[in-house]
Amino acid sequence: MASEDAAEEPGREPGAQLDPPRLLGSRDPDTGEVYFPPRRYSVDGRLRECMPVVLSSAGTLSSHTSLGKRHYGEVDLPDGPRIIT
């Protein structure tokens, strides 16, 4: 995937500025599960180090709400995680 390649480019730090700006996450190398925000280790307690990945720039709006002039939404990314915006 192109998004994975960008995060794993030689010499590119996981927190490097991307143009255009993108969300960074992490992927468990054994299970393939993707996390946002990024995690250093897997969640199952086996201490596998996760790999940095650049997340998709588009997703599907799952739900939304408004509180006064503020608007919030949950977005399902194709990579797996759900983010709140």
Buried (B, 14 or more C-beta within 10 A) or exposed (E): EEBEEBBEEEEEEBEEEEEEEBBBBBBBEEEEBBBBEBBEEBEEEEEBEBBBBBBBEEBEEEEEEEEEEEEEBBBBBEBBBEBEE
